[in-house]
Amino acid sequence: MCTLAIHPVWPGLGQGLFLILFVWAGSMHAAQPVPAVWFPDTPTIRHYVWADQPCPGCTALSPRPGWSRMAELAGVSHVQFKAASGESGGHAYSVAPNAVVLSPSALKLDACQLAFLVGHEIVHIAQRHFDEDAIALSVYSGKPAHWTRQGEEAMQLADGNFSLALRVSHLWQQQEQEADWLGALLAAQASECSIERSALAYFRQSGESGGGIAAAHPPSSERIGHLLPFAESAQRLTQREPR
């Protein structure tokens, strides 16, 4: 008859392992802020691997308090903010996996207009629009499932392929509309900016930009029309305690 003997060291190791796992789980939870109750859940789609893309001439930018609050409200643990050296990329754009780039002229905008721009780009990161794009481009290109783990490789499918871009343009337009209204609501709660002072003021001063075949951004007047129904919700959020 064999008796299984447990060495005295094992209980200690087990307790140590449990403690490590407990601390690790706690740190992982702390690293992922709980999004605002009104902010949509993160899509449960495939995660691609994204390399940190170069940003020639960019410099690190210290986030303003409202920007960090918007990231927390969107459930994003970390956003890299960068200042562009010029205006070639427009006022603002996001770069996978978690960077927001702002132009010199954007940084001179009224605080609420700038808050909207930053919120808009944070939504692209929080709602995983980069992964959505990679999936859509792969599907419309007829690629087999899991043909690549690299997000940049999937995005390159659109290079020079106008027909493919046209097929995916409806998704890009939906993403921009989502980023507009959610970005405006983030600016409302985090920076107490009404839609009139943030998004609408920005689009009215920017003129009739956007539009065109396969364009991701519709004309400014159309974007204003999509935002007006959210004005009352934004006003209520401005009265909440910023988180």
TIDOGU-399988 format. One record per residue (C-alpha): x, y, z; residue in one letter; residue number from 1. Coordinates in steps of 0.001 Angstrom, whole numbers, padded with zeros to 6 digits, m for minus. Each point is the difference from the previous one (the first is absolute). Example, Ala and Ser with C-alpha at 12.3 -4.5 7.8 and 13.67 -1.06 7.14 Angstrom:
! TIDOGU-399988
(node (012300,m004500,007800),A,1);
(node (001370,003440,m000660),S,2);
//
This chain:
! TIDOGU-399988
(node (000000,000000,000000),M,1);
(node (001460,003301,m001086),C,2);
(node (m000527,003154,001936),T,3);
(node (000331,003281,m001863),L,4);
(node (002243,002226,002052),A,5);
(node (m000261,003754,m000498),I,6);
(node (003253,001797,000565),H,7);
(node (m000333,002905,002465),P,8);
(node (001223,002390,m002665),V,9);
(node (m003035,m000480,m002252),W,10);
(node (m002621,001764,002155),P,11);
(node (002272,003023,000133),G,12);
(node (000505,m000056,m003753),L,13);
(node (m003728,m000310,m000541),G,14);
(node (m000699,002978,002207),Q,15);
(node (002705,001998,m001768),G,16);
(node (m001412,m000870,m003414),L,17);
(node (m003490,000985,001113),F,18);
(node (001314,003327,001267),L,19);
(node (001798,000658,m003293),I,20);
(node (m003134,m000798,m002007),L,21);
(node (m002114,002159,002293),F,22);
(node (002320,002984,m000356),V,23);
(node (000249,m000533,m003770),W,24);
(node (m003776,m000158,m000378),A,25);
(node (m000395,003121,002103),G,26);
(node (002556,001889,m002046),S,27);
(node (m001641,m001080,m003253),M,28);
(node (m003365,001185,001289),H,29);
(node (001476,003296,001126),A,30);
(node (001667,000439,m003372),A,31);
(node (m003362,m000108,m001780),Q,32);
(node (m002313,002791,001185),P,33);
(node (m003677,m000793,000173),V,34);
(node (m001660,002041,m002763),P,35);
(node (m002896,002342,000663),A,36);
(node (m003357,m001769,000184),V,37);
(node (m001156,001767,m003159),W,38);
(node (003106,m000857,m002020),F,39);
(node (m000425,m003056,m002287),P,40);
(node (001731,m003257,000836),D,41);
(node (003249,m000712,m001798),T,42);
(node (m000703,m002175,m003076),P,43);
(node (000903,m003660,000510),T,44);
(node (001842,m000423,m003269),I,45);
(node (003399,m001368,m000873),R,46);
(node (003027,001825,001390),H,47);
(node (002733,000781,m002504),Y,48);
(node (003582,000773,000888),V,49);
(node (000901,003618,m000741),W,50);
(node (003521,001331,m000038),A,51);
(node (000625,003481,001301),D,52);
(node (m000129,002034,m003191),Q,53);
(node (002658,002656,m000570),P,54);
(node (m001162,003587,000195),C,55);
(node (002742,002068,m001685),P,56);
(node (000550,003286,001768),G,57);
(node (m002491,m000774,002768),C,58);
(node (000741,000773,003624),T,59);
(node (m001553,m001399,003159),A,60);
(node (m002875,002083,001301),L,61);
(node (m001062,000143,003635),S,62);
(node (m003746,m000642,000175),P,63);
(node (m002261,002635,001446),R,64);
(node (m002140,m001214,002929),P,65);
(node (m003145,m000193,m002123),G,66);
(node (001714,m002229,m002551),W,67);
(node (000958,m002585,002626),S,68);
(node (m003542,000086,001385),R,69);
(node (m001401,m000677,m003474),M,70);
(node (002277,m003022,m000388),A,71);
(node (m001201,m001337,003362),E,72);
(node (m003652,000551,m000928),L,73);
(node (000622,m001981,m003196),A,74);
(node (001670,m002832,001916),G,75);
(node (003436,000564,m001533),V,76);
(node (002941,m000608,002311),S,77);
(node (002661,001949,m001858),H,78);
(node (000072,002468,m002887),V,79);
(node (003166,001494,m001454),Q,80);
(node (m000503,003648,m000895),F,81);
(node (002324,001480,m002593),K,82);
(node (000459,003413,m001572),A,83);
(node (000513,m000032,m003769),A,84);
(node (002589,002274,m001566),S,85);
(node (m002385,001201,m002722),G,86);
(node (m003519,m000122,m001388),E,87);
(node (000353,m002727,m002650),S,88);
(node (m002124,m002467,001975),G,89);
(node (m002762,002478,000793),G,90);
(node (m000919,001323,003418),H,91);
(node (000010,m003404,001695),A,92);
(node (000307,m003683,m000758),Y,93);
(node (000438,m003254,001880),S,94);
(node (002658,m002614,m000628),V,95);
(node (m000226,m003668,000966),A,96);
(node (000219,m001259,002594),P,97);
(node (m000544,002932,002394),N,98);
(node (001374,003346,m001197),A,99);
(node (m001772,003320,m000572),V,100);
(node (001892,002562,m002087),V,101);
(node (m000915,003702,000082),L,102);
(node (001193,002684,m002394),S,103);
(node (001386,003405,001080),P,104);
(node (m003198,001752,m001099),S,105);
(node (m002181,m002507,001864),A,106);
(node (001829,000795,003223),L,107);
(node (m000989,003658,m000464),K,108);
(node (m003722,m000745,m000297),L,109);
(node (m002545,000942,002630),D,110);
(node (000219,m002460,002912),A,111);
(node (m003393,m001591,m000691),C,112);
(node (000632,m000408,m003719),Q,113);
(node (003331,m001640,000796),L,114);
(node (m001668,m002238,002592),A,115);
(node (m002392,m001221,m002679),F,116);
(node (002867,m000764,m002401),L,117);
(node (001856,m001960,002664),V,118);
(node (m003163,m001830,001062),G,119);
(node (m000731,m000900,m003628),H,120);
(node (003418,m001627,m000395),E,121);
(node (m000230,m001795,003357),I,122);
(node (m003229,m001624,m001204),V,123);
(node (001839,m001460,m003004),H,124);
(node (002422,m001642,002441),I,125);
(node (m002590,m001111,002571),A,126);
(node (m002376,m001488,m002570),Q,127);
(node (002845,m001811,m001763),R,128);
(node (m000675,001513,m003387),H,129);
(node (003471,m001012,m001174),F,130);
(node (m000809,m003671,000585),D,131);
(node (m003370,000465,m001720),E,132);
(node (001757,001425,m003041),D,133);
(node (002495,m002861,m000148),A,134);
(node (m002797,m002574,000177),I,135);
(node (m002129,001730,m002653),A,136);
(node (002891,000422,m002429),L,137);
(node (000955,m003657,000423),S,138);
(node (m003555,m001236,m000558),V,139);
(node (m000648,002171,m003063),Y,140);
(node (003368,m001086,m001419),S,141);
(node (m000981,m003657,000286),G,142);
(node (002764,m000809,002444),K,143);
(node (m000362,m003131,002155),P,144);
(node (m000720,000432,003675),A,145);
(node (003082,000701,002109),H,146);
(node (002216,000459,m003055),W,147);
(node (002015,002547,001965),T,148);
(node (000308,001244,003566),R,149);
(node (001583,003268,m001086),Q,150);
(node (m002433,002892,m000256),G,151);
(node (002282,002004,m002284),E,152);
(node (000159,m002871,m002476),E,153);
(node (m003792,m000117,m000223),A,154);
(node (m000232,003776,m000404),M,155);
(node (002428,m000101,m002925),Q,156);
(node (m002662,m001825,m002008),L,157);
(node (m001655,003371,m000628),A,158);
(node (003160,001607,m001400),D,159);
(node (m000758,001014,m003575),G,160);
(node (m003191,m002088,m000027),N,161);
(node (m002783,002533,m000541),F,162);
(node (m002617,m002691,m000554),S,163);
(node (000754,m001549,003380),L,164);
(node (m000016,003408,001697),A,165);
(node (m003403,000708,m001532),L,166);
(node (m001395,m003259,001381),R,167);
(node (001260,000765,003502),V,168);
(node (m000912,003701,m000070),S,169);
(node (m003402,m000616,001612),H,170);
(node (001778,m001420,003054),L,171);
(node (002338,002988,000183),W,172);
(node (m002965,002369,m000149),Q,173);
(node (m001759,m001874,002813),Q,174);
(node (003161,000160,002086),Q,175);
(node (000329,003743,m000510),E,176);
(node (m003622,000579,000944),Q,177);
(node (000457,m002109,003142),E,178);
(node (003196,001879,000894),A,179);
(node (m001802,003326,m000479),D,180);
(node (m002875,m000568,002391),W,181);
(node (001913,m002010,002586),L,182);
(node (002896,002458,m000149),G,183);
(node (m002418,002867,000599),A,184);
(node (m001476,m001808,003020),L,185);
(node (003474,m000705,001401),L,186);
(node (000836,003699,m000285),A,187);
(node (m003293,000835,001709),A,188);
(node (000595,m002095,003108),Q,189);
(node (003785,000374,000274),A,190);
(node (000303,003704,m000861),S,191);
(node (m003557,001319,000506),E,192);
(node (m000225,000948,m003682),C,193);
(node (m003431,000126,m001604),S,194);
(node (m000298,m001271,m003570),I,195);
(node (m000603,003581,m001116),E,196);
(node (003354,001108,001449),R,197);
(node (001964,m003060,m001093),S,198);
(node (m000964,m001977,m003099),A,199);
(node (m002474,002407,m001586),L,200);
(node (002284,002996,000478),A,201);
(node (002882,m001949,m001511),Y,202);
(node (m001927,m001113,m003087),F,203);
(node (m001517,003433,m000579),R,204);
(node (003399,001679,m000055),Q,205);
(node (001578,m002745,m002138),S,206);
(node (m002343,000606,m002951),G,207);
(node (m001270,m002634,m002405),E,208);
(node (002901,m002410,000308),S,209);
(node (m000366,m003717,m000645),G,210);
(node (m002120,m001799,m002540),G,211);
(node (000901,m001694,m003252),G,212);
(node (m000136,m003576,m001266),I,213);
(node (001338,m002498,002577),A,214);
(node (000630,002870,002420),A,215);
(node (m000040,m000944,003664),A,216);
(node (m001072,003470,001151),H,217);
(node (m003330,001318,m001296),P,218);
(node (m000456,003759,m000522),P,219);
(node (m000011,002089,003173),S,220);
(node (m003684,000905,m000399),S,221);
(node (m000895,m003695,m000037),E,222);
(node (002097,m000675,003088),R,223);
(node (m001753,002866,001799),I,224);
(node (m003362,m001518,m000907),G,225);
(node (001020,m003363,001457),H,226);
(node (001133,001630,003250),L,227);
(node (m003018,002187,000751),L,228);
(node (m002094,m002859,001491),P,229);
(node (002716,m000523,002633),F,230);
(node (000042,003601,001224),A,231);
(node (m002358,m000636,002917),E,232);
(node (001935,m003094,001137),S,233);
(node (003229,001979,m000124),A,234);
(node (m001551,002792,002044),Q,235);
(node (m000945,m002473,002733),R,236);
(node (003521,m001418,000018),L,237);
(node (001515,003456,000494),T,238);
(node (m001828,000117,003330),Q,239);
(node (001552,m003253,001226),R,240);
(node (003059,000015,002181),E,241);
(node (003004,m000449,m002323),P,242);
(node (001659,m003346,000685),R,243);
//
